[in-house]
């Protein structure tokens, strides 16, 4: 099965026209069967939020939950927690409503671009996996050294051996802090694919404060999406379910591109949330 969705649900205004009573997530769930939960990266979410989101989505809806930034090395230390053990326990506790409702697609551990292929980082990646060992967990590297030369096959094998779901990226090739698209599934049940856009000139941080606004500023052309039809067929021979997340949100293009790919693949999702009819429909 191919599941297609977006990174976050709050920034796609064209989905919410005519919705007056339901939340944005309820409206979103009328269009897509999965979503990437990004709020969990910035703060471990309280149980009340997770319970609310479970109630606002259909029974078959699934969340790709982004791991808290302290877990993936994006921040120094483990604040607001006193220890790393406390941090991981709090994060796992926050997932319980999703797990009980069978709505946890996976946890996404996206490591920062300064995580080079070094022993100290391999050890931390192993520690993270051990802490989350009972959960479906996806791994995304952001430094090219993990896939250069002979390291490509070694990294893929490492993910297989450690039980990681491979987070495959479609992104611009813009130096060491970008990775190639490696069409290798490392888990027989699930594979994650994230579409970051191909804005090669805006990918790296120029140091002027505008980077986050332009990095994902990209609209995929139809022929670029069609390229993925054959790639998806290749991956479907390796894994049961594919989770596709469009993250090219800077210009508001993620939603349109996701719907475009759904149409190209001729997918008709069942079990979505009911859509509110437009006033004149």
Secondary structure, DSSP 4 states (H G I P E B T S, - for coil): -EEEEEE-SSS-GGG-TT-SSS-HHHHHTTT-SEEEE-HHHHSPPPHHHHHHHHHTS-TT-EEEEEPPTTTTTSSSS-TTSSSHHHHHHHHHHHTHHHHHTT-EEEEEEE--TT--S-HHHHHHHHHHHHHTTTS-EEEE--SGGGGSTTHHHHHHHHHHHHTPEEEEEE----STTS--------SSSEEEEEE----GGGSS--SSS-HHHHTT-----HHHHHHHHHHHHHHHTT-SEEEEEE--TTTT-HHHHHHHHHHHTT----SPPPPPPPTT-
